[in-house]
Amino acid sequence: MSPESPLPAVQGGLAPLLAGSVVSSGVLLGAVMTLRRRIDTTPPRWALAIGSGALSALANLAFLLAVRSGDLSIVAVITALYPGVTVVLARVVLGERLRPVQVAGLAAAALAVSLLALG
């Protein structure tokens, strides 16, 4: 396509993101329909799953916008920190215990991102 395409989002941005969300939702719904009797269907679990999917889509959209308009070196480092968010959520939501080495790793990662943002 030419650089002046009337559909800039199709060139590698929003269309693949939307397609990925639709396909993953379809696979999940297919699995739920197949394994219906084995899945806990209480409302809090559904709300958590829907919220998780919405936040995932929002995170992907934020990454896409950051890559398009931001400094790629900073965006890449911040994106690489997503396992840290998982660790923090496990602590907050599930009450997981963090070992001192994990706390030190999270602190070092936060410090690294702060220094990159300043530089």
mmCIF file of the C-alpha atoms, coordinates in Angstrom:
data_MODEL
# 
_entry.id   MODEL 
# 
loop_
_atom_site.group_PDB 
_atom_site.id 
_atom_site.type_symbol 
_atom_site.label_atom_id 
_atom_site.label_alt_id 
_atom_site.label_comp_id 
_atom_site.label_asym_id 
_atom_site.label_entity_id 
_atom_site.label_seq_id 
_atom_site.pdbx_PDB_ins_code 
_atom_site.Cartn_x 
_atom_site.Cartn_y 
_atom_site.Cartn_z 
_atom_site.occupancy 
_atom_site.B_iso_or_equiv 
_atom_site.pdbx_formal_charge 
_atom_site.auth_seq_id 
_atom_site.auth_comp_id 
_atom_site.auth_asym_id 
_atom_site.auth_atom_id 
_atom_site.pdbx_PDB_model_num 
ATOM 1   C CA . MET A 1 1   ? 0.000   0.000   0.000  1.00 0.00 ? 1   MET A CA 1 
ATOM 2   C CA . SER A 1 2   ? 1.099   3.556   -0.546 1.00 0.00 ? 2   SER A CA 1 
ATOM 3   C CA . PRO A 1 3   ? 2.065   5.748   2.427  1.00 0.00 ? 3   PRO A CA 1 
ATOM 4   C CA . GLU A 1 4   ? -1.065  7.806   1.826  1.00 0.00 ? 4   GLU A CA 1 
ATOM 5   C CA . SER A 1 5   ? -3.445  4.892   2.174  1.00 0.00 ? 5   SER A CA 1 
ATOM 6   C CA . PRO A 1 6   ? -7.026  5.823   3.099  1.00 0.00 ? 6   PRO A CA 1 
ATOM 7   C CA . LEU A 1 7   ? -6.963  3.027   5.702  1.00 0.00 ? 7   LEU A CA 1 
ATOM 8   C CA . PRO A 1 8   ? -3.847  3.626   7.829  1.00 0.00 ? 8   PRO A CA 1 
ATOM 9   C CA . ALA A 1 9   ? -5.037  1.388   10.677 1.00 0.00 ? 9   ALA A CA 1 
ATOM 10  C CA . VAL A 1 10  ? -5.051  -1.640  8.361  1.00 0.00 ? 10  VAL A CA 1 
ATOM 11  C CA . GLN A 1 11  ? -1.350  -1.262  7.597  1.00 0.00 ? 11  GLN A CA 1 
ATOM 12  C CA . GLY A 1 12  ? -0.261  -2.881  10.840 1.00 0.00 ? 12  GLY A CA 1 
ATOM 13  C CA . GLY A 1 13  ? -2.032  -1.369  13.765 1.00 0.00 ? 13  GLY A CA 1 
ATOM 14  C CA . LEU A 1 14  ? -5.587  -1.695  14.844 1.00 0.00 ? 14  LEU A CA 1 
ATOM 15  C CA . ALA A 1 15  ? -6.766  -4.396  12.411 1.00 0.00 ? 15  ALA A CA 1 
ATOM 16  C CA . PRO A 1 16  ? -4.394  -7.155  13.634 1.00 0.00 ? 16  PRO A CA 1 
ATOM 17  C CA . LEU A 1 17  ? -5.129  -6.185  17.236 1.00 0.00 ? 17  LEU A CA 1 
ATOM 18  C CA . LEU A 1 18  ? -8.866  -6.440  16.649 1.00 0.00 ? 18  LEU A CA 1 
ATOM 19  C CA . ALA A 1 19  ? -8.514  -9.713  14.726 1.00 0.00 ? 19  ALA A CA 1 
ATOM 20  C CA . GLY A 1 20  ? -6.422  -11.224 17.540 1.00 0.00 ? 20  GLY A CA 1 
ATOM 21  C CA . SER A 1 21  ? -9.020  -10.234 20.132 1.00 0.00 ? 21  SER A CA 1 
ATOM 22  C CA . VAL A 1 22  ? -11.877 -11.668 18.096 1.00 0.00 ? 22  VAL A CA 1 
ATOM 23  C CA . VAL A 1 23  ? -10.080 -14.962 17.438 1.00 0.00 ? 23  VAL A CA 1 
ATOM 24  C CA . SER A 1 24  ? -8.988  -15.417 21.058 1.00 0.00 ? 24  SER A CA 1 
ATOM 25  C CA . SER A 1 25  ? -12.521 -14.658 22.250 1.00 0.00 ? 25  SER A CA 1 
ATOM 26  C CA . GLY A 1 26  ? -13.907 -17.230 19.824 1.00 0.00 ? 26  GLY A CA 1 
ATOM 27  C CA . VAL A 1 27  ? -11.459 -19.881 20.993 1.00 0.00 ? 27  VAL A CA 1 
ATOM 28  C CA . LEU A 1 28  ? -12.325 -19.138 24.621 1.00 0.00 ? 28  LEU A CA 1 
ATOM 29  C CA . LEU A 1 29  ? -16.067 -19.318 23.962 1.00 0.00 ? 29  LEU A CA 1 
ATOM 30  C CA . GLY A 1 30  ? -15.582 -22.600 22.089 1.00 0.00 ? 30  GLY A CA 1 
ATOM 31  C CA . ALA A 1 31  ? -13.672 -24.042 25.041 1.00 0.00 ? 31  ALA A CA 1 
ATOM 32  C CA . VAL A 1 32  ? -16.355 -22.873 27.470 1.00 0.00 ? 32  VAL A CA 1 
ATOM 33  C CA . MET A 1 33  ? -19.094 -24.442 25.389 1.00 0.00 ? 33  MET A CA 1 
ATOM 34  C CA . THR A 1 34  ? -17.168 -27.709 25.125 1.00 0.00 ? 34  THR A CA 1 
ATOM 35  C CA . LEU A 1 35  ? -16.200 -27.916 28.810 1.00 0.00 ? 35  LEU A CA 1 
ATOM 36  C CA . ARG A 1 36  ? -19.305 -26.285 30.277 1.00 0.00 ? 36  ARG A CA 1 
ATOM 37  C CA . ARG A 1 37  ? -19.805 -28.819 33.060 1.00 0.00 ? 37  ARG A CA 1 
ATOM 38  C CA . ARG A 1 38  ? -16.200 -28.573 34.255 1.00 0.00 ? 38  ARG A CA 1 
ATOM 39  C CA . ILE A 1 39  ? -15.945 -24.793 34.511 1.00 0.00 ? 39  ILE A CA 1 
ATOM 40  C CA . ASP A 1 40  ? -16.972 -22.820 37.586 1.00 0.00 ? 40  ASP A CA 1 
ATOM 41  C CA . THR A 1 41  ? -19.597 -20.385 36.294 1.00 0.00 ? 41  THR A CA 1 
ATOM 42  C CA . THR A 1 42  ? -20.123 -18.227 39.361 1.00 0.00 ? 42  THR A CA 1 
ATOM 43  C CA . PRO A 1 43  ? -20.580 -14.538 38.478 1.00 0.00 ? 43  PRO A CA 1 
ATOM 44  C CA . PRO A 1 44  ? -17.397 -13.241 40.148 1.00 0.00 ? 44  PRO A CA 1 
ATOM 45  C CA . ARG A 1 45  ? -15.291 -15.493 37.938 1.00 0.00 ? 45  ARG A CA 1 
ATOM 46  C CA . TRP A 1 46  ? -17.018 -14.251 34.786 1.00 0.00 ? 46  TRP A CA 1 
ATOM 47  C CA . ALA A 1 47  ? -16.587 -10.629 35.838 1.00 0.00 ? 47  ALA A CA 1 
ATOM 48  C CA . LEU A 1 48  ? -12.905 -11.239 36.506 1.00 0.00 ? 48  LEU A CA 1 
ATOM 49  C CA . ALA A 1 49  ? -12.445 -12.906 33.116 1.00 0.00 ? 49  ALA A CA 1 
ATOM 50  C CA . ILE A 1 50  ? -14.248 -10.121 31.251 1.00 0.00 ? 50  ILE A CA 1 
ATOM 51  C CA . GLY A 1 51  ? -12.314 -7.450  33.135 1.00 0.00 ? 51  GLY A CA 1 
ATOM 52  C CA . SER A 1 52  ? -9.054  -9.230  32.395 1.00 0.00 ? 52  SER A CA 1 
ATOM 53  C CA . GLY A 1 53  ? -9.831  -9.386  28.688 1.00 0.00 ? 53  GLY A CA 1 
ATOM 54  C CA . ALA A 1 54  ? -10.813 -5.720  28.572 1.00 0.00 ? 54  ALA A CA 1 
ATOM 55  C CA . LEU A 1 55  ? -7.636  -4.663  30.369 1.00 0.00 ? 55  LEU A CA 1 
ATOM 56  C CA . SER A 1 56  ? -5.563  -6.839  28.033 1.00 0.00 ? 56  SER A CA 1 
ATOM 57  C CA . ALA A 1 57  ? -7.095  -5.191  24.979 1.00 0.00 ? 57  ALA A CA 1 
ATOM 58  C CA . LEU A 1 58  ? -6.542  -1.762  26.516 1.00 0.00 ? 58  LEU A CA 1 
ATOM 59  C CA . ALA A 1 59  ? -2.904  -2.612  27.267 1.00 0.00 ? 59  ALA A CA 1 
ATOM 60  C CA . ASN A 1 60  ? -2.332  -3.755  23.689 1.00 0.00 ? 60  ASN A CA 1 
ATOM 61  C CA . LEU A 1 61  ? -3.902  -0.579  22.356 1.00 0.00 ? 61  LEU A CA 1 
ATOM 62  C CA . ALA A 1 62  ? -1.774  1.552   24.685 1.00 0.00 ? 62  ALA A CA 1 
ATOM 63  C CA . PHE A 1 63  ? 1.348   -0.295  23.501 1.00 0.00 ? 63  PHE A CA 1 
ATOM 64  C CA . LEU A 1 64  ? 0.395   0.277   19.873 1.00 0.00 ? 64  LEU A CA 1 
ATOM 65  C CA . LEU A 1 65  ? -0.119  3.997   20.450 1.00 0.00 ? 65  LEU A CA 1 
ATOM 66  C CA . ALA A 1 66  ? 3.121   4.271   22.444 1.00 0.00 ? 66  ALA A CA 1 
ATOM 67  C CA . VAL A 1 67  ? 5.134   2.572   19.720 1.00 0.00 ? 67  VAL A CA 1 
ATOM 68  C CA . ARG A 1 68  ? 3.682   4.895   17.099 1.00 0.00 ? 68  ARG A CA 1 
ATOM 69  C CA . SER A 1 69  ? 4.290   8.115   18.990 1.00 0.00 ? 69  SER A CA 1 
ATOM 70  C CA . GLY A 1 70  ? 6.898   7.432   21.665 1.00 0.00 ? 70  GLY A CA 1 
ATOM 71  C CA . ASP A 1 71  ? 10.559  6.639   22.008 1.00 0.00 ? 71  ASP A CA 1 
ATOM 72  C CA . LEU A 1 72  ? 10.844  2.943   21.188 1.00 0.00 ? 72  LEU A CA 1 
ATOM 73  C CA . SER A 1 73  ? 13.675  2.299   23.659 1.00 0.00 ? 73  SER A CA 1 
ATOM 74  C CA . ILE A 1 74  ? 11.551  3.476   26.595 1.00 0.00 ? 74  ILE A CA 1 
ATOM 75  C CA . VAL A 1 75  ? 8.409   1.753   25.340 1.00 0.00 ? 75  VAL A CA 1 
ATOM 76  C CA . ALA A 1 76  ? 10.274  -1.554  24.961 1.00 0.00 ? 76  ALA A CA 1 
ATOM 77  C CA . VAL A 1 77  ? 11.685  -1.410  28.486 1.00 0.00 ? 77  VAL A CA 1 
ATOM 78  C CA . ILE A 1 78  ? 8.361   -0.516  30.073 1.00 0.00 ? 78  ILE A CA 1 
ATOM 79  C CA . THR A 1 79  ? 6.621   -3.266  28.094 1.00 0.00 ? 79  THR A CA 1 
ATOM 80  C CA . ALA A 1 80  ? 9.218   -5.774  29.263 1.00 0.00 ? 80  ALA A CA 1 
ATOM 81  C CA . LEU A 1 81  ? 8.098   -5.082  32.837 1.00 0.00 ? 81  LEU A CA 1 
ATOM 82  C CA . TYR A 1 82  ? 4.725   -6.792  32.437 1.00 0.00 ? 82  TYR A CA 1 
ATOM 83  C CA . PRO A 1 83  ? 5.837   -9.838  34.491 1.00 0.00 ? 83  PRO A CA 1 
ATOM 84  C CA . GLY A 1 84  ? 6.383   -7.437  37.389 1.00 0.00 ? 84  GLY A CA 1 
ATOM 85  C CA . VAL A 1 85  ? 2.755   -6.358  37.181 1.00 0.00 ? 85  VAL A CA 1 
ATOM 86  C CA . THR A 1 86  ? 1.746   -10.021 37.287 1.00 0.00 ? 86  THR A CA 1 
ATOM 87  C CA . VAL A 1 87  ? 3.828   -10.530 40.447 1.00 0.00 ? 87  VAL A CA 1 
ATOM 88  C CA . VAL A 1 88  ? 2.284   -7.482  42.123 1.00 0.00 ? 88  VAL A CA 1 
ATOM 89  C CA . LEU A 1 89  ? -1.238  -8.600  41.162 1.00 0.00 ? 89  LEU A CA 1 
ATOM 90  C CA . ALA A 1 90  ? -0.527  -12.087 42.535 1.00 0.00 ? 90  ALA A CA 1 
ATOM 91  C CA . ARG A 1 91  ? 0.487   -10.453 45.810 1.00 0.00 ? 91  ARG A CA 1 
ATOM 92  C CA . VAL A 1 92  ? -2.523  -8.133  45.987 1.00 0.00 ? 92  VAL A CA 1 
ATOM 93  C CA . VAL A 1 93  ? -5.283  -10.345 44.589 1.00 0.00 ? 93  VAL A CA 1 
ATOM 94  C CA . LEU A 1 94  ? -4.172  -13.836 45.617 1.00 0.00 ? 94  LEU A CA 1 
ATOM 95  C CA . GLY A 1 95  ? -2.139  -12.999 48.697 1.00 0.00 ? 95  GLY A CA 1 
ATOM 96  C CA . GLU A 1 96  ? 1.008   -14.649 47.305 1.00 0.00 ? 96  GLU A CA 1 
ATOM 97  C CA . ARG A 1 97  ? 4.150   -14.186 49.363 1.00 0.00 ? 97  ARG A CA 1 
ATOM 98  C CA . LEU A 1 98  ? 7.116   -12.466 47.754 1.00 0.00 ? 98  LEU A CA 1 
ATOM 99  C CA . ARG A 1 99  ? 10.630  -13.604 48.494 1.00 0.00 ? 99  ARG A CA 1 
ATOM 100 C CA . PRO A 1 100 ? 13.215  -10.893 49.196 1.00 0.00 ? 100 PRO A CA 1 
ATOM 101 C CA . VAL A 1 101 ? 14.896  -11.540 45.854 1.00 0.00 ? 101 VAL A CA 1 
ATOM 102 C CA . GLN A 1 102 ? 11.590  -10.888 44.071 1.00 0.00 ? 102 GLN A CA 1 
ATOM 103 C CA . VAL A 1 103 ? 11.079  -7.615  45.936 1.00 0.00 ? 103 VAL A CA 1 
ATOM 104 C CA . ALA A 1 104 ? 14.650  -6.607  45.058 1.00 0.00 ? 104 ALA A CA 1 
ATOM 105 C CA . GLY A 1 105 ? 14.015  -7.455  41.395 1.00 0.00 ? 105 GLY A CA 1 
ATOM 106 C CA . LEU A 1 106 ? 10.842  -5.364  41.314 1.00 0.00 ? 106 LEU A CA 1 
ATOM 107 C CA . ALA A 1 107 ? 12.655  -2.443  42.953 1.00 0.00 ? 107 ALA A CA 1 
ATOM 108 C CA . ALA A 1 108 ? 15.572  -2.689  40.517 1.00 0.00 ? 108 ALA A CA 1 
ATOM 109 C CA . ALA A 1 109 ? 13.201  -2.770  37.548 1.00 0.00 ? 109 ALA A CA 1 
ATOM 110 C CA . ALA A 1 110 ? 11.291  0.277   38.844 1.00 0.00 ? 110 ALA A CA 1 
ATOM 111 C CA . LEU A 1 111 ? 14.566  2.125   39.350 1.00 0.00 ? 111 LEU A CA 1 
ATOM 112 C CA . ALA A 1 112 ? 15.743  1.219   35.838 1.00 0.00 ? 112 ALA A CA 1 
ATOM 113 C CA . VAL A 1 113 ? 12.550  2.520   34.248 1.00 0.00 ? 113 VAL A CA 1 
ATOM 114 C CA . SER A 1 114 ? 12.772  5.711   36.292 1.00 0.00 ? 114 SER A CA 1 
ATOM 115 C CA . LEU A 1 115 ? 16.355  6.291   35.151 1.00 0.00 ? 115 LEU A CA 1 
ATOM 116 C CA . LEU A 1 116 ? 15.426  5.643   31.529 1.00 0.00 ? 116 LEU A CA 1 
ATOM 117 C CA . ALA A 1 117 ? 12.566  8.107   31.748 1.00 0.00 ? 117 ALA A CA 1 
ATOM 118 C CA . LEU A 1 118 ? 14.916  10.768  33.089 1.00 0.00 ? 118 LEU A CA 1 
ATOM 119 C CA . GLY A 1 119 ? 17.566  10.138  30.416 1.00 0.00 ? 119 GLY A CA 1 
# 
